[in-house]
Each structure stands twice: as C-alpha cells, then as structure tokens.
C-alpha cells in the first residue's frame, strides 16, 4: 500500500482534492440560507417643521407649550397669533380638530433666513403662484410634498413668509391655503 501511494502521489492528491471539494460543497449547500431580496422601504420626504412643531401631528397644547401664550386668539381659538420678528405682523397658527394644521411665519432680515436655506433643506420647486406681493417680485413657492411654502424674491433670495402645513398635493394646497394666488405670470416678470 505504501508503495502504491508513493507511485501514485498525483492520483491520490487529485482524489483527496475531489473528496474535500465535494464535502465542502455538500456542507455549504446544507447550511446555505435562502437569500431573500428585500426591497428597501422608500424613505418618506422630510416634512417641514417649525421649532419642532409638526403640522398634522402636534396638538394645540404642544403649540402653546412651545411658543407660549398667543398674543391674540381668533375664530374660537383656532387661529392663534404669536409674536414675530416684525412687531407689526404676527406669526399665525391654525388649529383644526385640536391639531396643528398651518403656520405662517413672518420673516425679516433679523431672522437671517434665505431661500437658499429652504432649498438646501427641502429642495427647490417649480410650483410657483403669484399674488399680492408679486408686483414687488415676491412670489409664493410651494413644495407641497414636504409641507412647506414661502413668499420669496428669487433674485435676491429674501423671504417675507414661510408657510408650514401637512404634506399634500399642489392642487390641494392651492385650494386650501392660497385661493388668492394664481398661476398667471407675475406683473414684475412681464416684459
């Protein structure tokens, strides 16, 4: 037997390699777990928030806890006015069924918030509406899937207002929050 092994070393090595390979294949096939292709869950668009208040989720109590007592309540307590950086125009909060529905934040230069800040956080938009401030170049830019809109001057990057709301379609937004705005070209942009 010893002489047989010595004479046929190559044959023995090949046979051992085949046996080891078959044993490895059998073992790995036996322990192989079924690979399931999992489709990644789409990440929802980031909803805009104001001072950690989330439209559609935060309650009236949450609003008062975060912003303090309103300076004025209207519409049976469903429209709350809070101080803004403009002493003449308050921030407004709309409550529907005890939930925060809408916030209109008044923006001044003191706030140091610009269109680029919003676009960096939520993206840009092609949804533009024209209204009362359009003759001065300030149009309403709407990102409805993120629940944010702003009245801004595209060329200067300045803001007058930022609106926060529950994400919805552009048409729903237009009907609910901006009936005074339309699709017509801004008077300041007509040539």
C-alpha distance (Angstrom), angle and dihedral (degrees) to the residues before:
residue distance angle dihedral
X1 . . .
X2 3.75 . .
X3 3.76 91.8 .
X4 3.80 90.6 47.5
X5 3.82 90.5 54.1
X6 3.76 92.2 47.3
X7 3.79 93.1 49.5
X8 3.78 95.5 45.8
X9 3.82 102.0 39.0
X10 3.78 92.7 136.8
X11 3.79 92.8 50.5
X12 3.81 91.6 48.8
X13 3.79 91.6 49.0
X14 3.80 91.4 50.9
X15 3.81 92.1 48.7
X16 3.82 91.8 48.4
X17 3.82 91.2 48.1
X18 3.82 90.9 50.9
X19 3.83 92.0 48.1
X20 3.82 92.5 48.1
X21 3.81 91.1 46.4
X22 3.80 92.2 49.9
X23 3.81 91.4 47.0
X24 3.81 90.9 49.8
X25 3.83 92.2 47.2
X26 3.82 91.6 48.7
X27 3.81 92.2 47.1
X28 3.82 95.0 47.0
X29 3.83 91.4 45.4
X30 3.80 90.3 50.7
X31 3.83 93.3 50.0
X32 3.76 95.2 38.5
X33 3.77 110.7 121.3
X34 3.73 120.5 -146.4
X35 3.78 109.6 -98.8
X36 3.77 110.3 -136.1
X37 3.77 118.4 -160.2
X38 3.77 106.3 -133.3
X39 3.76 116.9 -162.4
X40 3.78 108.8 -137.2
X41 3.76 113.8 -113.8
X42 3.77 108.5 -112.1
X43 3.75 111.3 -110.8
X44 3.77 108.9 -122.2
X45 3.76 117.5 -122.6
X46 3.76 112.2 -90.9
X47 3.79 108.7 -99.0
X48 3.76 116.3 -136.3
X49 3.79 117.3 -113.2
X50 3.78 133.9 -170.0
X51 3.82 115.2 -141.7
X52 3.83 88.0 -25.1
X53 3.82 92.0 -53.2
X54 3.81 111.4 132.1
X55 3.81 119.5 -154.4
X56 3.78 111.2 -126.9
X57 3.81 92.2 20.2
X58 3.81 110.2 49.0
X59 3.80 116.6 80.4
X60 3.79 130.4 -137.0
X61 3.81 87.7 -102.3
X62 3.82 90.1 53.9
X63 3.81 89.6 51.8
X64 3.81 93.3 51.2
X65 3.81 92.1 43.3
X66 3.81 90.3 52.9
X67 3.82 101.9 36.4
X68 3.82 101.5 27.9
X69 3.77 127.3 -128.3
X70 3.81 113.6 -23.1
X71 3.80 117.5 -111.9
X72 3.80 88.3 -135.6
X73 3.81 137.4 9.1
X74 3.78 122.9 -155.0
X75 3.79 137.6 172.7
X76 3.82 94.7 37.2
X77 3.81 92.1 -49.9
X78 3.80 94.3 -51.8
X79 3.81 94.7 108.3
X80 3.78 112.6 56.1
X81 3.81 124.5 -173.2
X82 3.80 119.9 -153.5
X83 3.81 130.7 -178.9
X84 3.79 116.3 -87.0
X85 3.79 132.6 -171.1
X86 3.82 86.4 -92.8
X87 3.83 107.9 72.0
X88 3.82 90.5 -155.1
X89 3.82 99.5 52.3
X90 3.83 123.0 45.4
X91 3.78 128.5 -148.9
X92 3.80 108.8 -106.6
X93 3.78 129.7 -143.0
X94 3.80 124.5 -168.7
X95 3.80 118.9 -154.9
X96 3.83 121.0 -162.4
X97 3.81 120.1 -174.9
X98 3.83 90.3 -14.1
X99 3.84 91.4 -55.9
X100 3.77 127.9 110.7
X101 3.79 106.1 -106.3
X102 3.81 106.6 167.9
X103 3.81 141.1 3.2
X104 3.78 125.9 -164.9
X105 3.80 108.9 -163.4
X106 3.80 115.9 -164.0
X107 3.81 110.7 -140.8
X108 3.81 128.0 -157.2
X109 3.79 132.7 174.8
X110 3.83 88.0 -95.4
X111 3.82 88.9 68.3
X112 3.82 92.4 60.0
X113 3.81 92.0 -147.6
X114 3.79 119.1 140.3
X115 3.80 139.3 -178.3
X116 3.82 89.0 -102.4
X117 3.83 89.8 60.7
X118 3.80 91.5 55.8
X119 3.80 93.3 44.1
X120 3.80 91.0 49.5
X121 3.81 90.7 53.4
X122 3.82 102.4 35.8
X123 3.81 107.5 13.8
X124 3.78 131.1 -113.0
X125 3.78 127.3 -71.2
X126 3.76 142.6 -146.0
X127 3.82 91.2 -156.3
X128 3.79 103.3 106.2
X129 3.78 126.9 165.6
X130 3.78 127.7 -173.2
X131 3.77 125.0 -139.1
X132 3.79 148.0 133.0
X133 3.83 96.3 -25.7
X134 3.81 97.0 41.0
X135 3.79 94.1 94.9
X136 3.82 85.6 66.8
X137 3.80 92.4 46.6
X138 3.82 96.4 -99.5
X139 3.81 110.2 128.7
X140 3.81 132.9 175.2
X141 3.82 112.0 -105.0
X142 3.80 113.6 -166.5
X143 3.82 129.9 -160.7
X144 3.82 96.4 179.6
X145 3.81 98.1 174.7
X146 3.82 88.9 58.5
X147 3.81 95.9 42.5
X148 3.79 96.4 -119.4
X149 3.79 136.9 112.6
X150 3.77 132.7 166.6
X151 3.76 140.5 -163.6
X152 3.77 102.4 -132.9
X153 3.78 146.1 153.8
X154 3.79 107.1 -118.9
X155 3.80 97.3 -156.1
X156 3.81 98.3 46.7
X157 3.81 97.3 31.9
X158 3.82 90.7 -131.1
X159 3.80 122.7 146.9
X160 3.80 131.7 -149.8
X161 3.80 99.3 178.0
X162 3.80 141.0 4.8
X163 3.81 117.9 -155.0
X164 3.81 122.3 -157.2
X165 3.81 121.6 -166.0
X166 3.79 144.2 147.8
X167 3.82 109.6 -70.6
X168 3.80 112.4 -96.5
X169 3.78 141.4 144.8
X170 3.78 120.8 -67.2
X171 3.81 91.2 -112.4
X172 3.82 91.6 51.6
X173 3.79 90.0 49.4
X174 3.79 92.6 49.7
X175 3.81 92.7 49.9
X176 3.82 95.5 44.3
X177 3.80 106.1 36.4
X178 3.79 110.9 13.8
X179 3.80 111.7 38.7
X180 3.85 89.5 137.7
X181 3.82 90.1 60.5
X182 3.80 125.7 76.2
X183 3.79 143.7 -175.4
X184 3.80 95.9 -107.0
X185 3.78 118.0 118.7
X186 3.76 114.8 -90.3
X187 3.81 113.4 -100.3
X188 3.82 88.7 -128.0
X189 3.81 90.1 57.6
X190 3.80 98.3 49.0
X191 3.79 115.1 106.6
